[in-house]
Amino acid sequence: MRSVTAAPTHKTAPSPEAEDADAGASAGTAGSDPRLEHGPPEHVRTAFGVRDAVPRPRPDLPGPAWRCDSLVLRPVADTVLAAWSAGAIEELAAVGVDGLRLARPVRASDGRRVVAGWAASHDVAGRVEPRHDDVVAASLRLHRATARLDRPRLVDDRDDLLARADRAAFGERTVALDPETGGTLFGELARRRRPLERPSQLVHGDLFGTVLFDPSDPGAPPAVLDLVPFWRPVEWAAAVVVIDALAWGGADPGILTRWAHLVQWPQMLLHALLFRLAVHAQHPSCTRESLQGLEHAARLVGSLLPPS
């Protein structure tokens, strides 16, 4: 799983991830998007002050990325989302986030945050690792900081795949879901949904597979690259990480009980599962086979819920 602010990478198998089919970049082969093959062009590097740098791929980052001197340049799928995310990260970085590193965005020479479909940030050491509990802990630390951020208009204006899935998961919108790729399971589980009683705030709803850990410095805090905004309870965002870890990351079932102290945990997990099912059942690349991870997560979460 990785952030939808980055342009989708080519995958030979259907992706269960939160790739937005409505986003601005195609999810086809690398050749269909020259950004994914050649890296940032000279005029983009010039705009971000690294014209003479030789772009070097950063395969250990989520999504395509190139290091250019001390910066990392990444193609973005949604320029509005990427620009908002950069502004939010700037605001958080100005005061700091306890226990986390942030990839500080870099503006172009004319002040833009996105140039020709590219965004830039200072490079942060690290790579994605299967440290699932540490990602949940990072989610909770991050959201103590994002509590100070106002609700962005972007949350209400978006009508992409992720936004539709989010509203469907909370019973706020009816969405057409493919029965074979998750719609049937969504309907069965939705009957066991109960209202959440926790307050909502700005949360990152797609942290799994995007948090970096520095293997050269085990004591370094985890690093967060950007924000994918939702207006939901903090515990729900943590539950999305857990569902993703169970479905796609090989997490052990004990992760469910290790975070059971979080308020309304079974229902948070259920709402997170419904969200991911709604993403999967709308995504054109997902198949019956790629649903198996979410079916596994559904069996585990179902055991925590009272009978319907």
KOLDO-139675 format. One record per atom (N, C-alpha, C): residue in three letters; y negated, z negated, x negated. Coordinates in steps of 0.2 Angstrom, whole numbers, padded with zeros to 4 digits, always signed. Layout:
// residues N
ALAYZX...
***
This chain:
// residues 308
MET+0006+0000-0004MET+0000+0000+0000MET-0006+0000-0004ARG-0011+0004-0003ARG-0017+0004-0006ARG-0023+0005-0002SER-0029+0004-0005SER-0035+0005-0001SER-0036+0012+0002VAL-0038+0012+0008VAL-0040+0019+0011VAL-0047+0021+0009THR-0050+0018+0004THR-0056+0021+0002THR-0055+0025-0004ALA-0049+0025-0007ALA-0047+0030-0012ALA-0043+0036-0008ALA-0044+0042-0012ALA-0041+0048-0009ALA-0034+0047-0009PRO-0030+0049-0004PRO-0023+0049-0004PRO-0019+0053-0010THR-0014+0050-0013THR-0010+0053-0018THR-0005+0057-0014HIS-0002+0062-0018HIS+0004+0066-0015HIS+0010+0061-0016LYS+0014+0061-0011LYS+0020+0058-0011LYS+0026+0062-0009THR+0032+0062-0012THR+0037+0066-0010THR+0041+0064-0004ALA+0040+0057-0003ALA+0043+0054+0003ALA+0038+0052+0008PRO+0040+0052+0014PRO+0035+0050+0019PRO+0032+0043+0018SER+0025+0042+0018SER+0022+0036+0016SER+0021+0032+0022PRO+0024+0025+0021PRO+0023+0020+0027PRO+0016+0017+0026GLU+0012+0019+0021GLU+0006+0015+0020GLU+0000+0017+0024ALA-0005+0013+0024ALA-0011+0014+0028ALA-0015+0020+0026GLU-0013+0026+0026GLU-0017+0032+0024GLU-0019+0034+0031ASP-0026+0035+0031ASP-0029+0038+0037ASP-0029+0045+0037ALA-0025+0048+0042ALA-0025+0055+0043ALA-0032+0058+0045ASP-0037+0054+0047ASP-0043+0057+0049ASP-0048+0056+0043ALA-0046+0054+0037ALA-0051+0053+0032ALA-0052+0060+0029GLY-0057+0059+0024GLY-0060+0066+0022GLY-0056+0069+0017ALA-0051+0066+0014ALA-0047+0070+0009ALA-0040+0071+0012SER-0037+0077+0010SER-0031+0079+0012SER-0025+0075+0009ALA-0020+0074+0012ALA-0014+0070+0009ALA-0009+0075+0007GLY-0011+0081+0006GLY-0006+0086+0004GLY-0005+0086-0004THR-0003+0091-0007THR-0001+0091-0014THR-0007+0091-0018ALA-0006+0088-0024ALA-0011+0087-0029ALA-0016+0094-0030GLY-0012+0099-0029GLY-0016+0106-0030GLY-0021+0107-0024SER-0020+0104-0019SER-0024+0105-0013SER-0031+0102-0014ASP-0031+0097-0018ASP-0038+0093-0020ASP-0039+0093-0027PRO-0043+0097-0030PRO-0044+0097-0037PRO-0046+0090-0040ARG-0049+0086-0036ARG-0050+0079-0039ARG-0044+0076-0041LEU-0039+0077-0038LEU-0032+0073-0040LEU-0029+0076-0046GLU-0031+0082-0048GLU-0028+0085-0053GLU-0032+0085-0060HIS-0038+0086-0059HIS-0043+0087-0065HIS-0047+0081-0066GLY-0048+0076-0062GLY-0052+0071-0063GLY-0059+0072-0062PRO-0064+0068-0063PRO-0071+0069-0061PRO-0074+0074-0065PRO-0077+0079-0062PRO-0081+0085-0065PRO-0087+0082-0069GLU-0090+0087-0073GLU-0095+0085-0077GLU-0101+0082-0073HIS-0103+0086-0068HIS-0109+0084-0064HIS-0108+0077-0061VAL-0102+0075-0059VAL-0101+0068-0057VAL-0102+0063-0063ARG-0098+0065-0068ARG-0099+0060-0074ARG-0106+0059-0076THR-0110+0065-0076THR-0117+0064-0078THR-0121+0060-0073ALA-0119+0060-0067ALA-0123+0056-0062ALA-0122+0049-0063PHE-0116+0047-0066PHE-0114+0040-0067PHE-0115+0038-0074GLY-0118+0042-0078GLY-0120+0041-0085GLY-0114+0041-0090VAL-0109+0045-0089VAL-0103+0045-0093VAL-0102+0053-0094ARG-0107+0057-0095ARG-0106+0064-0095ARG-0101+0066-0101ASP-0101+0063-0107ASP-0098+0065-0112ASP-0091+0062-0113ALA-0089+0057-0108ALA-0083+0054-0109ALA-0077+0059-0107VAL-0072+0058-0110VAL-0066+0062-0108VAL-0062+0058-0103PRO-0061+0060-0097PRO-0058+0056-0092PRO-0050+0055-0094ARG-0048+0049-0093ARG-0041+0047-0095ARG-0038+0044-0088PRO-0033+0046-0086PRO-0030+0044-0080PRO-0028+0036-0081ARG-0029+0033-0075ARG-0027+0026-0075ARG-0021+0025-0070PRO-0015+0027-0072PRO-0009+0027-0067PRO-0007+0020-0065ASP-0010+0015-0068ASP-0008+0008-0066ASP-0013+0005-0060LEU-0017+0009-0058LEU-0022+0007-0053LEU-0019+0011-0046PRO-0021+0007-0040PRO-0019+0010-0034PRO-0023+0017-0033GLY-0019+0022-0031GLY-0022+0028-0030GLY-0025+0032-0036PRO-0027+0038-0036PRO-0029+0041-0042PRO-0036+0038-0045ALA-0036+0037-0051ALA-0042+0034-0055ALA-0042+0037-0062TRP-0048+0037-0065TRP-0049+0040-0071TRP-0054+0035-0075ARG-0052+0033-0081ARG-0057+0029-0085ARG-0061+0034-0089CYS-0068+0032-0088CYS-0073+0036-0092CYS-0077+0031-0096ASP-0076+0030-0102ASP-0079+0025-0106ASP-0077+0018-0103SER-0082+0015-0101SER-0081+0008-0098SER-0081+0008-0091LEU-0081+0014-0088LEU-0081+0014-0080LEU-0074+0017-0078VAL-0073+0016-0072VAL-0067+0019-0068VAL-0070+0023-0063LEU-0068+0030-0062LEU-0071+0034-0057LEU-0065+0035-0052ARG-0066+0035-0046ARG-0060+0036-0041ARG-0063+0041-0035PRO-0059+0046-0034PRO-0060+0050-0028PRO-0060+0045-0021VAL-0064+0046-0017VAL-0064+0042-0010VAL-0062+0047-0005ALA-0059+0044+0000ALA-0057+0048+0006ALA-0062+0048+0012ASP-0066+0042+0012ASP-0071+0041+0017ASP-0077+0038+0013THR-0082+0043+0013THR-0088+0041+0009THR-0092+0035+0012VAL-0092+0035+0019VAL-0096+0030+0022VAL-0093+0023+0021LEU-0086+0023+0021LEU-0082+0016+0020LEU-0083+0015+0013ALA-0083+0019+0008ALA-0083+0018+0001ALA-0090+0015-0001ALA-0095+0018+0002ALA-0102+0016+0001ALA-0103+0009+0004TRP-0101+0007+0010TRP-0101+0001+0012TRP-0098-0004+0008SER-0091-0002+0006SER-0087-0007+0002SER-0091-0009-0005ALA-0094-0003-0008ALA-0098-0005-0014ALA-0103-0010-0013GLY-0107-0009-0008GLY-0112-0013-0006GLY-0110-0020-0005ALA-0104-0021-0002ALA-0102-0028+0000ALA-0099-0031-0007ILE-0096-0027-0011ILE-0094-0030-0017ILE-0100-0032-0022GLU-0105-0028-0022GLU-0111-0030-0025GLU-0114-0037-0023GLU-0114-0038-0016GLU-0116-0044-0014GLU-0112-0050-0016LEU-0105-0049-0015LEU-0101-0054-0017LEU-0101-0056-0025ALA-0102-0050-0029ALA-0102-0051-0036ALA-0108-0055-0038ALA-0114-0054-0034ALA-0120-0057-0036ALA-0120-0065-0036VAL-0115-0068-0032VAL-0114-0075-0032VAL-0108-0077-0035GLY-0103-0072-0036GLY-0096-0074-0039GLY-0092-0076-0033VAL-0085-0075-0034VAL-0080-0077-0030VAL-0075-0081-0034ASP-0075-0088-0032ASP-0070-0092-0036ASP-0063-0090-0036GLY-0061-0089-0043GLY-0054-0088-0044GLY-0052-0080-0043LEU-0057-0076-0043LEU-0056-0069-0042LEU-0061-0065-0047ARG-0058-0059-0050ARG-0063-0055-0053ARG-0064-0049-0048LEU-0070-0046-0048LEU-0072-0041-0044LEU-0074-0035-0048ALA-0072-0029-0046ALA-0073-0023-0050ALA-0080-0021-0047ARG-0085-0022-0051ARG-0092-0021-0049ARG-0094-0014-0049PRO-0096-0012-0043PRO-0098-0005-0042PRO-0104-0003-0047VAL-0104+0004-0048VAL-0109+0007-0052VAL-0113+0012-0048ARG-0119+0012-0048ARG-0123+0017-0044ARG-0125+0023-0049ALA-0125+0029-0046ALA-0127+0035-0049ALA-0135+0034-0051SER-0137+0039-0055SER-0144+0038-0058SER-0149+0039-0052ASP-0147+0042-0047ASP-0152+0042-0041ASP-0151+0037-0036GLY-0146+0032-0038GLY-0145+0026-0033GLY-0140+0027-0028ARG-0136+0033-0028ARG-0131+0034-0023ARG-0125+0030-0026ARG-0121+0028-0021ARG-0114+0024-0023ARG-0109+0029-0023VAL-0109+0035-0019VAL-0104+0040-0019VAL-0107+0047-0021VAL-0104+0050-0026VAL-0107+0057-0028VAL-0101+0062-0027ALA-0102+0067-0023ALA-0097+0072-0022ALA-0090+0070-0021GLY-0090+0064-0017GLY-0083+0062-0016GLY-0080+0057-0021TRP-0085+0055-0026TRP-0082+0050-0031TRP-0086+0044-0031ALA-0083+0038-0032ALA-0086+0032-0033ALA-0085+0029-0040ALA-0089+0025-0043ALA-0088+0022-0049ALA-0088+0014-0049SER-0085+0011-0054SER-0085+0004-0055SER-0084+0002-0062HIS-0086-0004-0064HIS-0084-0006-0071HIS-0077-0007-0071ASP-0074-0005-0077ASP-0067-0006-0077ASP-0065-0013-0077VAL-0059-0015-0074VAL-0056-0021-0075VAL-0049-0021-0077ALA-0047-0025-0081ALA-0040-0025-0084ALA-0035-0027-0079GLY-0030-0024-0079GLY-0024-0026-0074GLY-0021-0020-0071ARG-0015-0022-0068ARG-0011-0017-0064ARG-0008-0021-0058VAL-0006-0017-0054VAL-0003-0020-0048VAL+0004-0022-0050GLU+0006-0028-0048GLU+0012-0032-0049GLU+0015-0035-0043PRO+0021-0036-0042PRO+0024-0039-0036PRO+0024-0046-0036ARG+0018-0049-0036ARG+0016-0056-0036ARG+0014-0057-0029HIS+0018-0057-0024HIS+0016-0057-0017HIS+0013-0063-0015ASP+0015-0069-0017ASP+0012-0075-0015ASP+0005-0076-0018ASP+0004-0073-0024ASP-0002-0073-0028ASP-0007-0069-0024VAL-0005-0064-0021VAL-0009-0059-0017VAL-0011-0063-0011VAL-0007-0066-0008VAL-0009-0070-0002VAL-0014-0075-0004ALA-0013-0079-0009ALA-0018-0084-0011ALA-0025-0080-0013ALA-0024-0074-0016ALA-0031-0071-0017ALA-0034-0069-0011SER-0030-0067-0006SER-0033-0065+0001SER-0037-0071+0003LEU-0034-0077+0003LEU-0038-0083+0006LEU-0044-0085+0002ARG-0044-0084-0005ARG-0050-0085-0009ARG-0055-0080-0007LEU-0053-0074-0007LEU-0058-0069-0006LEU-0062-0070+0001HIS-0058-0072+0006HIS-0061-0073+0013HIS-0065-0079+0014ARG-0064-0084+0009ARG-0069-0089+0009ARG-0076-0087+0007ALA-0076-0081+0003ALA-0082-0078+0001ALA-0085-0074+0006THR-0081-0070+0009THR-0083-0065+0014THR-0085-0068+0020ALA-0084-0074+0021ALA-0087-0077+0027ALA-0094-0077+0028ARG-0098-0076+0022ARG-0105-0076+0022ARG-0108-0069+0024LEU-0103-0064+0024LEU-0105-0057+0026LEU-0106-0056+0033ASP-0111-0052+0035ASP-0112-0051+0042ASP-0107-0046+0045ARG-0106-0045+0051ARG-0101-0040+0054ARG-0105-0033+0053PRO-0102-0029+0049PRO-0105-0022+0048PRO-0104-0018+0055ARG-0109-0014+0056ARG-0108-0009+0061ARG-0102-0004+0060LEU-0100-0003+0054LEU-0094+0001+0053LEU-0088-0001+0056VAL-0087-0008+0057VAL-0081-0010+0060VAL-0081-0008+0068ASP-0087-0008+0071ASP-0087-0006+0078ASP-0087+0002+0079ASP-0090+0005+0074ASP-0091+0013+0074ASP-0084+0017+0072ARG-0080+0014+0068ARG-0074+0017+0066ARG-0069+0019+0071ASP-0067+0025+0071ASP-0061+0027+0076ASP-0056+0031+0072ASP-0054+0028+0066ASP-0049+0031+0062ASP-0042+0028+0064LEU-0037+0030+0060LEU-0030+0027+0062LEU-0030+0020+0061LEU-0033+0017+0056LEU-0033+0010+0055LEU-0036+0006+0060ALA-0042+0009+0062ALA-0046+0005+0068ALA-0042+0006+0074ARG-0039+0011+0076ARG-0035+0012+0082ARG-0029+0007+0082ALA-0026+0007+0076ALA-0020+0002+0075ALA-0022-0005+0076ASP-0028-0007+0073ASP-0030-0014+0074ASP-0032-0016+0081ARG-0035-0011+0085ARG-0036-0013+0092ARG-0030-0013+0096ALA-0026-0009+0095ALA-0019-0009+0098ALA-0015-0015+0097ALA-0015-0018+0091ALA-0012-0024+0089ALA-0014-0030+0093PHE-0021-0030+0094PHE-0024-0035+0098PHE-0025-0034+0105GLY-0022-0029+0108GLY-0022-0027+0115GLY-0028-0025+0117GLU-0033-0023+0113GLU-0039-0021+0115GLU-0040-0013+0117ARG-0035-0010+0115ARG-0035-0002+0116ARG-0027+0000+0117THR-0026+0005+0121THR-0020+0008+0122THR-0020+0014+0117VAL-0015+0015+0113VAL-0015+0020+0108VAL-0008+0024+0109ALA-0008+0030+0109ALA-0002+0034+0109ALA+0002+0033+0103LEU+0008+0030+0103LEU+0013+0029+0098LEU+0019+0033+0098ASP+0021+0036+0093ASP+0028+0039+0093ASP+0033+0034+0094PRO+0037+0035+0099PRO+0043+0030+0100PRO+0048+0029+0094GLU+0049+0035+0091GLU+0054+0035+0086GLU+0052+0032+0079THR+0045+0032+0078THR+0043+0029+0072THR+0039+0023+0073GLY+0040+0019+0078GLY+0038+0012+0079GLY+0035+0011+0086GLY+0034+0016+0090GLY+0031+0014+0096GLY+0035+0010+0101THR+0042+0011+0101THR+0046+0007+0105THR+0047+0000+0102LEU+0047-0001+0096LEU+0047-0008+0093LEU+0041-0011+0095PHE+0035-0008+0094PHE+0029-0010+0096PHE+0029-0013+0103GLY+0031-0009+0108GLY+0031-0011+0115GLY+0035-0017+0116GLU+0041-0018+0112GLU+0045-0024+0113GLU+0042-0030+0111LEU+0039-0029+0105LEU+0036-0035+0102LEU+0029-0037+0105ALA+0026-0032+0108ALA+0019-0034+0111ALA+0020-0039+0117ARG+0026-0039+0120ARG+0027-0043+0125ARG+0027-0051+0123ARG+0028-0052+0117ARG+0028-0058+0114ARG+0022-0060+0111ARG+0017-0056+0112ARG+0010-0058+0109ARG+0006-0063+0113ARG+0003-0067+0110ARG-0001-0072+0113ARG-0008-0072+0110PRO-0013-0074+0113PRO-0020-0074+0110PRO-0021-0078+0104LEU-0025-0076+0099LEU-0026-0080+0093LEU-0032-0084+0095GLU-0032-0090+0092GLU-0037-0095+0094GLU-0042-0097+0088ARG-0041-0093+0082ARG-0045-0094+0076ARG-0051-0089+0077PRO-0056-0091+0074PRO-0062-0087+0074PRO-0061-0081+0069SER-0065-0076+0071SER-0065-0070+0067SER-0070-0070+0062GLN-0070-0066+0057GLN-0075-0065+0052GLN-0073-0058+0048LEU-0077-0057+0043LEU-0075-0051+0039LEU-0070-0052+0034VAL-0064-0048+0035VAL-0059-0049+0031VAL-0057-0042+0028HIS-0053-0042+0022HIS-0050-0036+0019HIS-0043-0035+0022GLY-0042-0030+0026GLY-0036-0029+0029GLY-0031-0025+0026ASP-0031-0023+0020ASP-0027-0019+0016ASP-0026-0021+0009LEU-0025-0027+0007LEU-0025-0030+0001LEU-0018-0028-0003PHE-0013-0028+0000PHE-0006-0027-0003PHE-0006-0021-0007GLY-0004-0021-0013GLY-0004-0015-0017GLY-0011-0013-0020THR-0016-0018-0020THR-0022-0016-0022THR-0025-0021-0027VAL-0022-0027-0027VAL-0024-0033-0031VAL-0021-0032-0038LEU-0025-0032-0044LEU-0023-0031-0050LEU-0022-0038-0054PHE-0017-0038-0058PHE-0015-0044-0063PHE-0015-0041-0070ASP-0018-0045-0074ASP-0018-0043-0081ASP-0013-0046-0085PRO-0008-0042-0087PRO-0002-0044-0091PRO-0003-0047-0098SER-0009-0044-0100SER-0011-0047-0107SER-0014-0054-0107ASP-0016-0056-0101ASP-0020-0062-0101ASP-0017-0066-0094PRO-0011-0069-0095PRO-0008-0072-0089PRO-0013-0077-0085GLY-0018-0080-0089GLY-0023-0084-0085GLY-0029-0081-0082ALA-0029-0074-0083ALA-0035-0071-0080ALA-0034-0071-0072PRO-0039-0072-0068PRO-0039-0072-0061PRO-0037-0065-0059PRO-0034-0064-0053PRO-0033-0057-0050PRO-0039-0054-0049ALA-0039-0047-0049ALA-0045-0043-0048ALA-0044-0039-0041VAL-0050-0039-0038VAL-0050-0035-0032VAL-0055-0029-0033LEU-0053-0023-0031LEU-0056-0017-0032LEU-0062-0015-0027ASP-0060-0016-0020ASP-0065-0014-0015ASP-0063-0018-0009LEU-0066-0016-0003LEU-0065-0020+0003LEU-0063-0015+0009VAL-0058-0016+0013VAL-0057-0012+0019VAL-0058-0017+0025PRO-0064-0016+0028PRO-0066-0021+0033PRO-0063-0021+0040PHE-0061-0027+0042PHE-0059-0029+0048PHE-0063-0035+0051TRP-0064-0036+0057TRP-0067-0042+0060TRP-0061-0046+0063ARG-0057-0050+0059ARG-0052-0054+0062ARG-0051-0060+0058PRO-0046-0065+0061PRO-0045-0071+0057PRO-0043-0070+0050VAL-0045-0075+0046VAL-0043-0075+0039VAL-0035-0075+0039GLU-0032-0079+0043GLU-0025-0080+0043GLU-0021-0073+0044TRP-0024-0069+0049TRP-0021-0063+0050TRP-0021-0058+0044ALA-0027-0058+0040ALA-0027-0054+0034ALA-0021-0056+0029ALA-0020-0063+0029ALA-0015-0065+0024ALA-0008-0063+0027ALA-0007-0063+0034ALA-0001-0061+0037ALA+0000-0054+0036VAL-0005-0050+0035VAL-0004-0042+0034VAL-0001-0042+0027VAL-0003-0046+0022VAL+0000-0045+0015VAL+0007-0047+0016VAL+0009-0052+0020VAL+0016-0054+0020VAL+0020-0049+0023ILE+0018-0046+0029ILE+0022-0041+0032ILE+0023-0035+0027ASP+0017-0033+0024ASP+0018-0027+0019ASP+0023-0029+0013ALA+0023-0035+0011ALA+0027-0038+0006ALA+0034-0037+0008LEU+0036-0040+0014LEU+0042-0039+0017LEU+0045-0032+0018ALA+0040-0028+0021ALA+0042-0021+0022ALA+0043-0017+0017TRP+0039-0017+0012TRP+0038-0012+0006TRP+0039-0015-0001GLY+0038-0022-0001GLY+0038-0025-0008GLY+0044-0028-0010GLY+0049-0029-0006GLY+0055-0033-0008GLY+0054-0040-0008ALA+0049-0043-0005ALA+0048-0050-0005ALA+0054-0054-0002ASP+0055-0060-0004ASP+0061-0064-0001ASP+0058-0067+0005PRO+0063-0068+0010PRO+0061-0071+0017PRO+0057-0077+0016GLY+0058-0081+0011GLY+0055-0087+0010GLY+0047-0087+0010ILE+0044-0081+0009ILE+0037-0080+0009ILE+0034-0082+0016LEU+0039-0081+0021LEU+0036-0083+0028LEU+0035-0091+0029THR+0040-0095+0026THR+0039-0102+0026THR+0034-0105+0021ARG+0033-0102+0016ARG+0029-0104+0011ARG+0022-0104+0013TRP+0020-0100+0018TRP+0013-0100+0021TRP+0013-0102+0028ALA+0018-0106+0030ALA+0019-0108+0037ALA+0013-0113+0039HIS+0010-0116+0034HIS+0005-0121+0036HIS-0001-0118+0038LEU-0002-0111+0038LEU-0008-0108+0041LEU-0008-0108+0048VAL-0014-0108+0051VAL-0014-0110+0058VAL-0011-0104+0062GLN-0007-0105+0067GLN-0004-0100+0072GLN+0000-0095+0068TRP+0003-0097+0063TRP+0006-0093+0058TRP+0011-0088+0062PRO+0016-0090+0066PRO+0020-0085+0069PRO+0016-0079+0073GLN+0011-0081+0077GLN+0007-0076+0080GLN+0003-0072+0075MET+0000-0075+0070MET-0003-0071+0065MET+0001-0065+0062LEU+0008-0067+0061LEU+0013-0063+0058LEU+0014-0057+0063LEU+0015-0059+0070LEU+0016-0054+0075LEU+0010-0049+0075HIS+0004-0052+0076HIS-0001-0047+0076HIS-0002-0043+0070ALA+0000-0045+0064ALA+0000-0041+0058ALA+0005-0036+0058LEU+0011-0038+0061LEU+0017-0033+0062LEU+0015-0028+0067LEU+0012-0030+0072LEU+0010-0025+0077LEU+0005-0020+0074PHE+0000-0022+0070PHE-0004-0018+0067PHE-0001-0013+0062ARG+0004-0015+0058ARG+0007-0010+0054ARG+0012-0005+0058LEU+0015-0008+0063LEU+0019-0003+0067LEU+0014+0002+0070ALA+0008+0000+0073ALA+0004+0005+0076ALA+0001+0010+0071VAL+0000+0008+0064VAL-0001+0013+0059VAL+0004+0018+0058HIS+0010+0015+0057HIS+0016+0019+0056HIS+0018+0024+0061ALA+0017+0022+0068ALA+0019+0026+0073ALA+0013+0031+0075GLN+0008+0031+0072GLN+0003+0036+0072GLN+0002+0041+0066HIS+0005+0039+0061HIS+0004+0042+0054HIS+0009+0049+0054PRO+0006+0054+0053PRO+0010+0061+0053PRO+0015+0061+0048SER+0015+0057+0043SER+0020+0058+0037SER+0026+0053+0038CYS+0025+0048+0043CYS+0030+0043+0043CYS+0036+0046+0048THR+0042+0043+0046THR+0048+0045+0049THR+0052+0039+0052ARG+0058+0041+0055ARG+0062+0035+0057ARG+0065+0032+0051GLU+0066+0035+0046GLU+0069+0032+0040GLU+0064+0027+0037SER+0057+0029+0037SER+0052+0025+0033SER+0050+0019+0038LEU+0053+0019+0044LEU+0052+0013+0048LEU+0056+0007+0046GLN+0061+0008+0042GLN+0066+0003+0041GLN+0063-0004+0038GLY+0058-0003+0034GLY+0055-0009+0031GLY+0052-0013+0036LEU+0049-0010+0041LEU+0045-0014+0046LEU+0050-0017+0051GLU+0056-0013+0052GLU+0061-0016+0056GLU+0064-0022+0053HIS+0065-0022+0046HIS+0067-0028+0043HIS+0062-0034+0044ALA+0056-0033+0043ALA+0051-0038+0044ALA+0051-0040+0051ALA+0052-0036+0056ALA+0052-0038+0063ALA+0058-0043+0065ARG+0063-0042+0061ARG+0069-0046+0063ARG+0067-0053+0060LEU+0064-0054+0054LEU+0062-0060+0051LEU+0057-0063+0056VAL+0052-0060+0058VAL+0046-0063+0061VAL+0049-0065+0068GLY+0053-0061+0071GLY+0056-0062+0078GLY+0059-0069+0078SER+0062-0071+0073SER+0066-0077+0072SER+0061-0083+0073LEU+0055-0082+0071LEU+0050-0087+0071LEU+0047-0088+0078LEU+0048-0083+0083LEU+0044-0083+0089LEU+0048-0086+0094PRO+0045-0090+0099PRO+0049-0092+0105PRO+0052-0086+0109PRO+0057-0087+0113PRO+0060-0081+0117PRO+0055-0079+0122SER+0055-0072+0122SER+0050-0069+0127SER+0051-0070+0134
***
